[in-house]
Amino acid sequence: LNNKIKTAFKRSYGLKTEMYRNTMIFLMAGKLKLPTRS
């Protein structure tokens, strides 16, 4: 889990707010998938 959070932190560099970073961590750690338009 710690490695997933570190990876999410690295991927979130350049995002504007802390909220976006936290959302990235929740998505990666929870193995959630975003819906896509078909």
DSSP file (Angstrom, degrees, kcal/mol; ACC not computed):
  #  RESIDUE AA STRUCTURE BP1 BP2  ACC     N-H-->O    O-->H-N    N-H-->O    O-->H-N    TCO  KAPPA ALPHA  PHI   PSI    X-CA   Y-CA   Z-CA
    1    1 A L     >        0   0    0      0, 0.0     4,-2.0     0, 0.0     5,-0.2   0.000 360.0 360.0 360.0 -38.8    0.0    0.0    0.0
    2    2 A N  H  >  +     0   0    0      1,-0.2     4,-2.3     2,-0.2     5,-0.2   0.901 360.0  50.7 -63.2 -40.7    2.8    2.4    0.8
    3    3 A N  H  > S+     0   0    0      1,-0.2     4,-2.4     2,-0.2    -1,-0.2   0.879 108.1  53.1 -65.2 -36.9    4.4    1.8   -2.6
    4    4 A K  H  > S+     0   0    0      2,-0.2     4,-2.3     1,-0.2    -1,-0.2   0.899 109.6  48.5 -64.0 -40.1    1.0    2.6   -4.3
    5    5 A I  H  X S+     0   0    0     -4,-2.0     4,-2.3     2,-0.2    -2,-0.2   0.911 111.0  50.0 -67.1 -41.8    0.8    5.8   -2.4
    6    6 A K  H  X S+     0   0    0     -4,-2.3     4,-2.1     2,-0.2    -2,-0.2   0.905 111.4  49.3 -62.3 -41.0    4.3    6.8   -3.3
    7    7 A T  H  X S+     0   0    0     -4,-2.4     4,-2.4     2,-0.2    -2,-0.2   0.909 110.3  50.2 -64.3 -42.3    3.6    6.1   -7.0
    8    8 A A  H  X S+     0   0    0     -4,-2.3     4,-1.5     1,-0.2    -1,-0.2   0.887 108.6  53.4 -63.1 -38.6    0.4    8.1   -6.8
    9    9 A F  H  < S+     0   0    0     -4,-2.3     4,-0.3     2,-0.2    -2,-0.2   0.927 110.2  47.0 -60.7 -45.6    2.4   11.0   -5.3
   10   10 A K  H >< S+     0   0    0     -4,-2.1     3,-1.1     1,-0.2    -2,-0.2   0.899 112.4  49.5 -64.0 -41.0    4.9   10.9   -8.2
   11   11 A R  H 3< S+     0   0    0     -4,-2.4    -1,-0.2     1,-0.2    -2,-0.2   0.750 106.2  58.0 -70.4 -22.9    2.1   10.7  -10.8
   12   12 A S  T >< S+     0   0    0     -4,-1.5     3,-2.1    -3,-0.2    -1,-0.2   0.439  73.2 124.4 -90.9   1.7    0.3   13.7   -9.2
   13   13 A Y  T <  S+     0   0    0     -3,-1.1     3,-0.1    -4,-0.3    -3,-0.0  -0.397  74.6  27.7 -60.0 135.0    3.2   16.1   -9.5
   14   14 A G  T 3  S+     0   0    0      1,-0.4    -1,-0.3    -2,-0.1     2,-0.1   0.261  87.1 130.2  95.4 -11.4    2.1   19.2  -11.4
   15   15 A L    <   -     0   0    0     -3,-2.1    -1,-0.4     1,-0.1     6,-0.1  -0.482  62.3-124.6 -74.8 151.9   -1.6   18.9  -10.4
   16   16 A K  S    S+     0   0    0     -2,-0.1     2,-0.3    -3,-0.1    -1,-0.1   0.859  77.4  25.5 -71.8 -40.0   -2.9   22.1   -9.0
   17   17 A T  S  > S-     0   0    0      1,-0.1     4,-1.3     0, 0.0     3,-0.3  -0.803  71.1-115.6-129.3 166.2   -4.3   21.2   -5.6
   18   18 A E  H  > S+     0   0    0     -2,-0.3     4,-2.6     1,-0.2     5,-0.2   0.801 112.3  64.9 -64.8 -30.6   -3.9   18.8   -2.7
   19   19 A M  H  > S+     0   0    0      1,-0.2     4,-2.3     2,-0.2    -1,-0.2   0.902 100.2  50.1 -61.9 -41.4   -7.4   17.6   -3.4
   20   20 A Y  H  > S+     0   0    0     -3,-0.3     4,-2.1     2,-0.2    -1,-0.2   0.897 110.5  50.3 -63.8 -40.2   -6.3   16.2   -6.8
   21   21 A R  H  X S+     0   0    0     -4,-1.3     4,-2.1     2,-0.2    -2,-0.2   0.928 111.2  48.0 -63.6 -44.8   -3.4   14.4   -5.3
   22   22 A N  H  X S+     0   0    0     -4,-2.6     4,-2.4     1,-0.2    -2,-0.2   0.886 109.9  52.5 -64.3 -38.5   -5.6   12.8   -2.6
   23   23 A T  H  X S+     0   0    0     -4,-2.3     4,-2.4     2,-0.2    -1,-0.2   0.905 108.0  51.6 -62.9 -41.4   -8.1   11.8   -5.2
   24   24 A M  H  X S+     0   0    0     -4,-2.1     4,-2.3     1,-0.2     5,-0.2   0.907 110.0  49.7 -61.1 -42.9   -5.3   10.1   -7.2
   25   25 A I  H  X S+     0   0    0     -4,-2.1     4,-2.9     1,-0.2     5,-0.3   0.924 111.1  48.7 -63.4 -44.8   -4.1    8.2   -4.1
   26   26 A F  H  X S+     0   0    0     -4,-2.4     4,-2.0     1,-0.2     6,-0.3   0.903 112.1  49.2 -62.9 -40.8   -7.7    7.0   -3.4
   27   27 A L  H  <>S+     0   0    0     -4,-2.4     5,-1.8     2,-0.2     4,-0.3   0.914 117.1  40.2 -65.6 -42.5   -8.2    5.8   -6.9
   28   28 A M  H ><5S+     0   0    0     -4,-2.3     3,-0.7     3,-0.2    -2,-0.2   0.918 118.4  45.0 -74.2 -43.3   -4.9    3.9   -7.1
   29   29 A A  H 3<5S+     0   0    0     -4,-2.9    -2,-0.2     1,-0.2    -1,-0.2   0.837 116.3  46.4 -71.2 -32.1   -5.0    2.5   -3.6
   30   30 A G  T 3<5S-     0   0    0     -4,-2.0    -1,-0.2    -5,-0.3    -2,-0.2   0.450 104.3-128.5 -89.0  -0.5   -8.7    1.5   -3.9
   31   31 A K  T < 5 +     0   0    0     -3,-0.7     2,-0.2    -4,-0.3    -3,-0.2   0.854  50.8 163.7  54.6  38.0   -8.2   -0.1   -7.3
   32   32 A L      < -     0   0    0     -5,-1.8     2,-0.4    -6,-0.3    -1,-0.2  -0.580  28.2-145.9 -85.6 149.9  -11.1    2.0   -8.6
   33   33 A K        -     0   0    0     -2,-0.2     3,-0.0    -3,-0.1    -5,-0.0  -0.942  11.5-129.4-117.0 138.3  -11.6    2.5  -12.3
   34   34 A L        -     0   0    0     -2,-0.4     2,-0.1     1,-0.1     0, 0.0  -0.635  29.6-110.8 -82.6 141.5  -13.0    5.6  -13.8
   35   35 A P        -     0   0    0      0, 0.0     2,-0.3     0, 0.0    -1,-0.1  -0.450  34.1-152.0 -69.2 145.5  -15.9    5.2  -16.2
   36   36 A T        -     0   0    0     -2,-0.1     2,-0.4    -3,-0.0    -3,-0.0  -0.862  17.1-111.0-118.0 154.0  -15.1    6.0  -19.8
   37   37 A R              0   0    0     -2,-0.3     0, 0.0     1,-0.1     0, 0.0  -0.658 360.0 360.0 -83.0 136.7  -17.3    7.3  -22.6
   38   38 A S              0   0    0     -2,-0.4    -1,-0.1     0, 0.0    -2,-0.0   0.396 360.0 360.0-108.7 360.0  -17.9    4.8  -25.3
